[in-house]
Amino acid sequence: MSTGLYTTTLSDLNDMTLEERPQAQQVDRLTEMLVVQNRIKEGAQNLLNIQDLADTLRKQLVFELDQALAKIEFIQRRIEILTAAT
């Protein structure tokens, strides 16, 4: 878990309540999560372009970016699995 403004953990993405929903709702929710993670990724990338960034902030942004990329990959795989099952 990170200390960012908006975070989800991989366990949030693998939440049993998500799996209990109908397939279409699962895909919709995962798509919403994907949008959020892409915004986090883009924001971190934009902030990392700032030249005079404190080292501690830069490290936190790199961490947030890495987390967002991992979550994006996970979400995309889940969506692919769900949509392939139809």
C-alpha positions in Angstrom: 0.0 0.0 0.0 1.3 3.4 -0.8 0.8 6.9 0.6 -0.5 8.5 -2.6 -3.6 10.6 -2.9 -5.6 7.6 -4.3 -4.4 4.1 -4.0 -5.7 0.6 -4.4 -3.9 -2.5 -3.5 -3.7 -5.7 -5.6 -5.9 -7.3 -3.0 -8.5 -4.6 -3.7 -8.3 -5.6 -7.3 -8.7 -9.2 -6.4 -11.6 -8.5 -4.0 -14.0 -11.4 -3.7 -17.0 -9.0 -3.9 -15.8 -8.2 -7.4 -15.8 -11.9 -8.4 -19.3 -12.3 -7.0 -20.7 -9.8 -9.4 -21.9 -10.7 -12.9 -19.2 -10.7 -15.6 -20.3 -7.4 -17.2 -20.2 -5.6 -13.9 -16.8 -7.0 -13.2 -15.5 -5.7 -16.5 -17.1 -2.3 -15.8 -15.5 -2.0 -12.4 -12.2 -3.2 -13.7 -12.4 -0.6 -16.5 -13.1 2.1 -13.9 -10.0 1.0 -11.9 -8.0 1.0 -15.1 -8.9 4.6 -15.7 -7.8 5.6 -12.2 -4.5 3.8 -12.5 -3.8 5.3 -15.8 -4.4 8.8 -14.4 -2.0 8.0 -11.5 0.6 6.8 -14.0 0.2 9.9 -16.1 0.4 12.2 -13.1 3.5 10.5 -11.8 5.1 10.7 -15.2 4.3 14.4 -15.5 5.6 15.2 -12.1 8.8 13.3 -12.7 9.5 15.6 -15.6 10.0 18.5 -13.2 13.7 19.2 -12.9 13.9 20.6 -9.3 12.2 17.7 -7.6 13.3 16.7 -4.1 14.9 13.2 -4.0 12.4 11.9 -1.5 9.5 13.1 -3.7 11.1 11.7 -6.8 11.5 8.3 -5.1 7.8 8.4 -4.0 6.7 9.2 -7.5 8.8 6.4 -9.0 7.2 4.1 -6.4 3.7 5.3 -7.3 4.5 4.9 -11.0 5.8 1.4 -10.5 2.7 0.5 -8.5 0.3 2.0 -11.1 2.1 0.1 -13.9 1.8 -3.2 -12.0 -1.9 -2.6 -11.3 -2.6 -1.6 -14.9 -1.0 -4.9 -16.1 -3.0 -6.9 -13.6 -6.3 -5.2 -14.4 -5.7 -5.6 -18.2 -5.1 -9.3 -17.7 -8.2 -9.7 -15.6 -10.3 -7.9 -18.3 -8.8 -10.1 -21.0 -9.6 -13.2 -19.1 -13.2 -12.1 -18.4 -13.8 -11.0 -22.0 -12.2 -14.2 -23.5 -14.6 -16.3 -21.4 -17.6 -14.9 -23.3 
